[in-house]
Amino acid sequence: MSYAIAAAGTGGHVYPGLAVAEQLVEAGVAKRHILFLGGDRMEADIVPQEGYAYFRLELQGLVRSLSPRNLRLPGIVWRAARAASGELVARRTRTVLCMGGYVTVPVAVAAKRLGIRLYVHEQNVEAGLANRLVGRWADSCFVSYPETRGLDGTAIGYPLRADLAHLDKRSTRPGAIRWYGLEEGAPIVGIVGGSQGSVAINEAVGRMAAGWQGPPLQIVHLAGPGRRQDVSVAEDAPSVARVVLGFENRMELFYSACDVVIGRAGGGLMEAAVTGTPSILVPGSFGGRHQLANAEAMAGAGGAVLLDESGLDSLGELVRALLEDEPRRVRMSQAAMTIARPGAAASLADVMLGRAHAELG
């Protein structure tokens, strides 16, 4: 008997899936009985490293413009669905959870054809195209935000790993600061441009660090796995200490160290929220601008500041204003934590295990 999770493409799909898997293991399910299905992107490396079974499907995402490539999609989907069906049968799969993205449709088709219970989770305020489609025949749907549009589902929250969902920043902060070779006292700003990094944010942070005229500032800059070599600290102002990394596996240390985080508005938005870290959100313009709706929801609740890419030249002024206003940061932290739901991953695991009614959050 196994449990399957379809998650692919970006960290915003993959890491919530891993969070649910973690809770399945906590409930007593062996890792070998948890199957992930995905493509050949980041999930192909990350999931096996975490010790879970992984089945790679030949996939292609929809091109969001008129393109001859889209003509191949029906054949690709049906071949992937047949391959997924074989793996689900071989592993005697009990339930399937789809996390959105291009892997969702073929895996959902396979589950429905086999009569396997099918659940869908949407991470964004604007539901993705795959979830909008699959949600019509799923047994139950779940969403991260009560105001989610495009998918009728139970607001259950955003699944997060336990080391973030239950982080005690006060006790872990000293060790986190040492981890990055920084010092107590001066404020620390974290930069994270999504799982692959962001050129626009990286460049804006470089300009901010070079032109910084405020008090001593420390920066932990996660530039992206393939973008680290493009980021230099040579021109940073003398009062700035910037640590640049390509990627951080221990994000609980990142959020423990940071007083403010600058980032996109995908999965990292909820990571900052659940750890009570005030954030400056710069939503990406890709994917139909779904990140904008996420950022607007968090900013509207008072947990973040929304900054359009066109306004990145004002980043330094905004950071300085936040660092100088501790009462505002406290209010932002409290507001963000009211939106985050640290039990989402456990609740989804309970649904997959049949321990909770699918309709319940």
C-alpha positions as CSV (number, residue, x, y, z in Angstrom):
1,M,0.0,0.0,0.0
2,S,1.4,3.4,-1.0
3,Y,0.6,7.1,-1.1
4,A,1.4,9.2,-4.1
5,I,2.2,12.9,-4.4
6,A,2.4,14.7,-7.8
7,A,4.7,17.7,-7.5
8,A,7.0,19.2,-10.1
9,G,8.5,22.3,-11.6
10,T,9.2,24.7,-8.8
11,G,9.8,24.8,-5.1
12,G,6.3,26.2,-4.7
13,H,4.9,22.8,-5.7
14,V,7.7,20.5,-4.6
15,Y,8.4,21.7,-1.0
16,P,4.7,21.6,0.1
17,G,4.5,18.1,-1.3
18,L,7.6,17.1,0.8
19,A,6.0,18.7,3.8
20,V,3.0,16.4,3.5
21,A,5.2,13.4,3.0
22,E,7.1,14.4,6.1
23,Q,3.8,14.2,8.1
24,L,3.0,10.8,6.5
25,V,6.3,9.5,7.8
26,E,5.5,11.1,11.2
27,A,2.3,9.2,11.2
28,G,4.1,5.9,10.6
29,V,4.3,5.5,6.9
30,A,7.6,4.2,5.6
31,K,9.4,6.4,3.1
32,R,9.5,3.6,0.6
33,H,5.7,3.6,0.6
34,I,5.5,7.2,-0.4
35,L,5.8,7.8,-4.2
36,F,6.5,11.1,-5.8
37,L,5.7,11.7,-9.5
38,G,7.3,14.5,-11.4
39,G,9.4,15.5,-14.4
40,D,13.1,16.2,-14.9
41,R,13.4,19.6,-13.1
42,M,14.4,20.3,-9.5
43,E,12.2,17.5,-8.1
44,A,14.2,14.8,-9.9
45,D,17.2,15.7,-7.6
46,I,15.5,16.9,-4.4
47,V,13.0,14.1,-3.9
48,P,15.4,11.2,-4.1
49,Q,17.8,13.0,-1.8
50,E,15.0,13.1,0.8
51,G,14.8,9.3,0.5
52,Y,11.4,9.0,-1.2
53,A,10.5,6.8,-4.2
54,Y,10.5,8.8,-7.4
55,F,8.9,8.1,-10.8
56,R,9.8,10.4,-13.6
57,L,7.3,11.2,-16.3
58,E,8.0,12.7,-19.7
59,L,6.3,16.0,-19.4
60,Q,5.9,19.4,-21.1
61,G,4.2,22.5,-19.7
62,L,1.7,24.6,-21.6
63,V,3.2,27.5,-23.5
64,R,1.1,30.6,-22.6
65,S,1.0,31.9,-26.1
66,L,0.2,30.5,-29.6
67,S,2.9,27.9,-30.1
68,P,3.2,24.7,-32.2
69,R,4.6,23.0,-29.1
70,N,1.1,23.0,-27.6
71,L,-0.1,20.7,-30.3
72,R,2.0,17.9,-28.8
73,L,0.4,18.3,-25.4
74,P,-2.5,15.8,-25.7
75,G,-0.2,13.0,-26.8
76,I,2.3,13.8,-24.1
77,V,-0.4,13.9,-21.4
78,W,-1.9,10.6,-22.4
79,R,1.5,8.8,-22.6
80,A,2.4,10.2,-19.2
81,A,-1.0,9.1,-17.8
82,R,-0.5,5.6,-19.0
83,A,3.0,5.5,-17.5
84,A,1.6,6.9,-14.2
85,S,-1.2,4.3,-14.2
86,G,1.3,1.5,-14.4
87,E,3.3,2.8,-11.5
88,L,0.3,3.5,-9.3
89,V,-1.0,0.0,-9.9
90,A,2.4,-1.6,-9.2
91,R,2.7,0.2,-5.9
92,R,-1.0,-0.5,-4.9
93,T,-1.5,3.2,-4.4
94,R,-4.3,4.1,-1.9
95,T,-4.6,7.9,-2.5
96,V,-3.1,10.5,-4.8
97,L,-2.4,14.2,-3.8
98,C,-1.7,16.6,-6.7
99,M,0.1,19.9,-5.9
100,G,-0.6,21.7,-9.1
101,G,1.7,22.3,-12.1
102,Y,2.1,20.4,-15.3
103,V,2.4,17.0,-13.7
104,T,-1.0,17.3,-12.1
105,V,-3.2,16.5,-15.2
106,P,-1.6,13.2,-16.3
107,V,-1.4,11.9,-12.7
108,A,-5.0,12.9,-12.0
109,V,-6.2,11.3,-15.2
110,A,-4.4,8.1,-14.1
111,A,-5.9,8.2,-10.6
112,K,-9.4,8.7,-11.8
113,R,-9.2,6.0,-14.4
114,L,-8.0,3.6,-11.7
115,G,-10.6,4.6,-9.1
116,I,-8.0,5.9,-6.7
117,R,-9.0,8.7,-4.3
118,L,-7.8,12.0,-5.7
119,Y,-7.0,15.2,-3.7
120,V,-5.8,18.5,-5.0
121,H,-4.0,21.3,-3.2
122,E,-3.6,24.8,-4.5
123,Q,-0.8,27.0,-3.1
124,N,-1.7,30.4,-4.7
125,V,-4.6,32.9,-4.4
126,E,-5.1,32.5,-8.2
127,A,-5.5,28.8,-8.9
128,G,-3.3,27.4,-11.6
129,L,-4.7,26.1,-14.9
130,A,-4.0,22.4,-14.1
131,N,-5.8,22.6,-10.7
132,R,-8.7,24.5,-12.2
133,L,-9.2,21.6,-14.6
134,V,-8.5,18.6,-12.3
135,G,-10.5,20.2,-9.4
136,R,-13.7,19.4,-11.4
137,W,-13.3,15.7,-10.9
138,A,-11.1,15.5,-7.7
139,D,-12.7,13.9,-4.6
140,S,-11.8,16.9,-2.6
141,C,-9.8,20.2,-3.1
142,F,-7.8,22.2,-0.6
143,V,-6.5,25.8,-0.8
144,S,-4.0,27.9,1.1
145,Y,-6.0,31.1,1.2
146,P,-9.7,31.6,2.0
147,E,-9.9,34.1,-0.9
148,T,-8.5,31.6,-3.5
149,R,-10.0,32.2,-6.9
150,G,-10.6,29.6,-9.6
151,L,-10.9,26.5,-7.3
152,D,-13.6,25.7,-4.9
153,G,-11.8,24.1,-2.0
154,T,-11.5,24.0,1.8
155,A,-9.0,26.6,3.1
156,I,-6.5,24.4,4.9
157,G,-3.4,26.6,4.7
158,Y,0.0,26.2,3.0
159,P,1.9,22.9,3.8
160,L,5.3,23.7,5.4
161,R,8.0,21.5,6.8
162,A,7.9,21.1,10.5
163,D,11.3,22.8,11.0
164,L,9.7,26.0,9.7
165,A,6.1,25.5,10.9
166,H,7.2,25.2,14.5
167,L,10.3,27.4,14.5
168,D,11.2,29.1,17.7
169,K,13.3,32.0,16.4
170,R,14.3,33.3,19.8
171,S,16.2,30.1,20.7
172,T,17.6,29.4,17.3
173,R,18.7,32.9,16.3
174,P,22.1,33.0,18.0
175,G,23.2,29.7,16.3
176,A,21.8,30.9,13.0
177,I,23.8,34.1,13.1
178,R,26.9,32.1,13.8
179,W,26.0,29.7,10.9
180,Y,26.4,32.6,8.5
181,G,29.4,34.1,10.2
182,L,27.6,37.3,11.1
183,E,27.4,39.3,14.4
184,E,24.8,40.1,16.9
185,G,23.6,43.6,17.0
186,A,23.4,44.9,13.5
187,P,20.2,44.1,11.7
188,I,20.1,41.2,9.2
189,V,18.1,41.3,5.9
190,G,17.5,38.1,4.0
191,I,17.2,37.9,0.2
192,V,15.5,34.9,-1.5
193,G,14.4,35.2,-5.1
194,G,12.5,31.9,-5.3
195,S,14.0,28.4,-5.7
196,Q,15.9,29.5,-8.8
197,G,16.8,33.0,-7.8
198,S,15.9,36.3,-9.4
199,V,18.1,38.4,-11.6
200,A,16.0,41.5,-11.0
201,I,16.2,41.2,-7.2
202,N,19.9,40.2,-7.2
203,E,20.8,43.3,-9.2
204,A,18.6,45.6,-7.0
205,V,20.2,44.2,-3.9
206,G,23.6,44.9,-5.4
207,R,22.7,48.5,-6.0
208,M,21.3,48.8,-2.5
209,A,24.4,47.4,-0.9
210,A,26.7,49.6,-3.0
211,G,24.8,52.8,-2.2
212,W,24.0,52.0,1.5
213,Q,24.5,55.1,3.7
214,G,22.7,53.9,6.8
215,P,24.0,52.2,9.9
216,P,25.8,48.8,9.7
217,L,23.7,46.3,7.7
218,Q,24.1,42.5,7.4
219,I,22.7,40.6,4.4
220,V,22.2,36.9,3.8
221,H,21.7,36.7,0.0
222,L,20.4,33.5,-1.5
223,A,21.1,34.3,-5.2
224,G,19.9,31.1,-6.7
225,P,21.7,27.8,-7.6
226,G,22.7,29.0,-11.1
227,R,23.2,32.7,-10.3
228,R,25.7,32.7,-7.4
229,Q,28.6,33.4,-9.8
230,D,26.9,36.5,-11.1
231,V,26.7,38.2,-7.7
232,S,29.7,40.2,-6.4
233,V,30.2,42.0,-3.1
234,A,33.2,43.9,-4.3
235,E,31.3,47.2,-4.6
236,D,29.4,46.9,-1.4
237,A,29.6,49.9,1.0
238,P,32.0,49.5,4.0
239,S,29.0,49.4,6.4
240,V,27.5,46.3,4.7
241,A,28.5,42.7,5.4
242,R,26.9,40.5,2.7
243,V,27.0,36.7,2.7
244,V,26.1,35.3,-0.8
245,L,25.0,31.7,-1.2
246,G,23.5,29.9,-4.2
247,F,21.0,27.9,-2.1
248,E,20.2,27.1,1.5
249,N,18.9,23.7,2.5
250,R,18.4,24.8,6.1
251,M,15.8,27.5,5.6
252,E,14.9,27.4,9.3
253,L,18.4,29.0,9.9
254,F,17.8,31.6,7.2
255,Y,14.5,32.8,8.8
256,S,15.9,32.5,12.3
257,A,18.7,35.0,11.4
258,C,16.7,37.5,9.4
259,D,14.9,40.6,10.8
260,V,13.4,41.3,7.3
261,V,13.2,39.2,4.2
262,I,13.0,40.5,0.6
263,G,11.7,37.9,-1.9
264,R,9.2,36.8,-4.5
265,A,5.6,35.9,-3.5
266,G,5.5,32.1,-4.1
267,G,6.1,29.5,-1.4
268,G,8.6,31.7,0.4
269,L,5.9,34.1,1.3
270,M,4.3,31.6,3.6
271,E,7.7,30.5,5.0
272,A,8.3,34.1,6.1
273,A,4.7,34.3,7.4
274,V,4.8,31.2,9.6
275,T,8.1,32.2,11.1
276,G,6.9,35.7,11.8
277,T,9.4,37.4,9.6
278,P,8.3,40.8,8.1
279,S,8.8,40.7,4.3
280,I,9.1,42.9,1.3
281,L,7.4,41.1,-1.6
282,V,8.4,41.6,-5.2
283,P,6.0,39.4,-7.2
284,G,7.2,38.0,-10.5
285,S,5.6,38.7,-13.8
286,F,5.6,35.1,-14.9
287,G,2.9,32.5,-14.8
288,G,0.0,34.9,-15.4
289,R,1.2,37.0,-12.5
290,H,-0.2,34.6,-9.9
291,Q,2.3,35.9,-7.4
292,L,0.8,39.3,-7.4
293,A,-2.4,38.0,-5.9
294,N,-0.5,36.2,-3.2
295,A,1.4,39.4,-2.4
296,E,-1.7,41.5,-2.3
297,A,-3.4,39.1,0.1
298,M,-0.4,39.2,2.5
299,A,0.1,42.9,2.2
300,G,-3.6,43.6,2.6
301,A,-3.5,41.7,5.9
302,G,-0.6,43.8,7.1
303,G,2.1,41.1,7.0
304,A,4.2,42.4,4.2
305,V,5.0,45.3,2.0
306,L,4.3,45.0,-1.7
307,L,6.9,46.3,-4.1
308,D,6.6,46.1,-7.9
309,E,9.7,45.3,-9.9
310,S,9.5,48.7,-11.5
311,G,10.1,50.3,-8.1
312,L,13.2,48.2,-7.1
313,D,15.4,51.3,-7.1
314,S,13.6,52.4,-3.9
315,L,14.5,49.1,-2.2
316,G,17.2,50.7,0.0
317,E,14.8,53.4,1.3
318,L,12.1,50.9,2.1
319,V,14.5,48.6,3.9
320,R,15.9,51.4,6.0
321,A,12.4,52.6,6.9
322,L,11.4,49.1,8.1
323,L,14.6,48.5,10.1
324,E,14.2,51.9,11.9
325,D,10.6,51.1,12.8
326,E,10.5,48.2,15.2
327,P,6.9,48.6,16.3
328,R,5.9,48.3,12.6
329,R,7.9,45.1,12.2
330,V,6.3,43.6,15.3
331,R,2.8,44.4,13.9
332,M,3.8,42.9,10.5
333,S,5.1,39.8,12.2
334,Q,1.9,39.3,14.2
335,A,-0.3,39.9,11.1
336,A,1.7,37.4,9.0
337,M,1.5,34.7,11.6
338,T,-2.3,35.0,11.7
339,I,-2.5,34.0,8.0
340,A,-0.1,31.1,8.2
341,R,-1.6,27.8,9.3
342,P,1.3,25.6,10.6
343,G,-0.9,22.5,10.7
344,A,-1.7,22.3,7.0
345,A,0.7,19.6,6.1
346,A,-0.5,17.3,9.0
347,S,-4.1,17.9,8.1
348,L,-3.5,16.9,4.5
349,A,-1.6,13.8,5.6
350,D,-4.6,12.9,7.8
351,V,-6.9,13.2,4.9
352,M,-4.7,11.0,2.7
353,L,-4.6,8.4,5.5
354,G,-8.3,8.5,6.0
355,R,-8.0,9.8,9.5
356,A,-10.0,13.0,8.8
357,H,-13.0,13.7,6.7
358,A,-11.9,15.2,3.3
359,E,-14.2,18.1,3.9
360,L,-12.5,19.2,7.1
361,G,-9.6,21.6,7.4
